[in-house]
Amino acid sequence: MMRPPDPDAGAAQDMRTLLAAMAAALFAACSSMPDAADPDSDAPERQVDVDGRFEDAPSYAEALKRWQGPEDVNAWIGARFRYDMSRAMQLSETQRRNNGRMPIVTAEAFFAVPSGVCVDLSRFAVETLRTMDPGIRPKYVMIEFDPVSITGNTLRRHWLVSFQRGAGHYFFADSKRPGHIAGPYASTRDFIAEYAKYRGRQIVSFRALDTYERRVRTLATRQPR
């Protein structure tokens, strides 16, 4: 006499199948993530998935009304920013020496076309925060790495943005990891020490600046070798 099928056994098999599928998906996702940052590029390793958790706006003026602080700016950056490698080559030290300086796009122009490199992204974040919340003291952080050469173009400088809340220092608008806020740190130097390990590059010096433009010579904080 045949036994009727056991519903519990079928449910257990379905659960084992589901768990196996989930494990396979998790393994595939983990294997696709880089173990470390590519030291020769300021481009992100992967795009941040924000699942629509950012406040979009039809214009930059409207965004300034809707956004409340750096978290809103950061979420928009994670969703919208695209790195432009050809522009990185144009802004390299080699090309600037041969062809002169190129303009950095305004915050409003960047909002309309959110593509560029680290300094474009930094200008957008600094000017936006200074309009929205100047009390958190947004600044440019210029990092000078040991130089690398890509297709004959020398690159050494990288830009991102800092702001403060109380005694905490935070860092974001980084083309290497858009949509990420690092902090709090006790100081910029503490952040730089950790960032050098993440990037896998020697940091020669860094500066906290009020502008991305070269106006007066500023004493750099040089890193011990």
C-alpha positions, 0 to 999 in steps of 0.5 A, a space after each residue: 500500500 502506497 503512503 500518501 506524500 508527506 507535506 512536511 518533507 516537500 516543504 523541507 525540500 523546497 526550503 533546502 532548494 531556496 537556501 541553496 539558491 540564496 547561497 549561490 547568489 550570495 557567493 556570486 555577489 561576493 566574488 564580483 566585489 573587488 578585494 581592494 581598490 584599484 590603486 591606479 584609478 579614481 573611478 569607483 569599483 562599482 556603482 552604489 545601489 540606493 534603491 530609489 532612497 534619494 530625493 531627486 528634483 527637476 532642477 538644481 534650485 529645486 534640489 536646494 529646497 528639498 535637500 536637508 543636509 549632506 546625507 541627501 546630497 550623498 544619496 543623490 551622488 550615489 545614484 547619479 554620478 558617473 565617472 568620466 575617464 576621458 576627462 580625467 586624462 584631459 585634467 591630468 598634469 601632462 595635459 594641463 602642462 601641454 594645453 593649459 587649465 580646463 574649467 571645472 563645471 559649476 554646481 548647477 551644470 553638474 546637477 544637469 549632467 552629473 558626469 566628471 571626475 573627483 574635482 567636479 564632484 567635489 565642487 558640486 558638494 562643497 558649493 551645495 553644502 555651503 548654500 544649504 548648511 554652511 555651519 558644518 564647514 564644508 571644505 575641499 580635501 586635496 590629496 597628493 599621491 605618489 604619481 601614476 601614469 595612465 596612457 602617458 598621462 601623469 595623475 597624482 591629485 585627488 579631491 573629496 569633501 569634508 564637513 564637521 558635526 560637533 567634534 567629528 570630521 566626515 568625508 564624502 563626495 569621493 569619486 572612488 566611492 560615490 554614495 559613501 560617507 566616512 566618519 566620524 574621525 577625530 581629525 583629517 589626518 586620522 582619515 588620511 591614514 585609513 584612506 591610504 590603506 584603502 587606496 593602496 597608494 602612498 599619500 605624499 601630502 594633503 590639504 584642507 582648502 576653501 577652494 579648488 583653485 590655485 590662488 596662494 601657496 598653502 603649506 601642505 601637511 606632508 606624510 612621513 615616508 
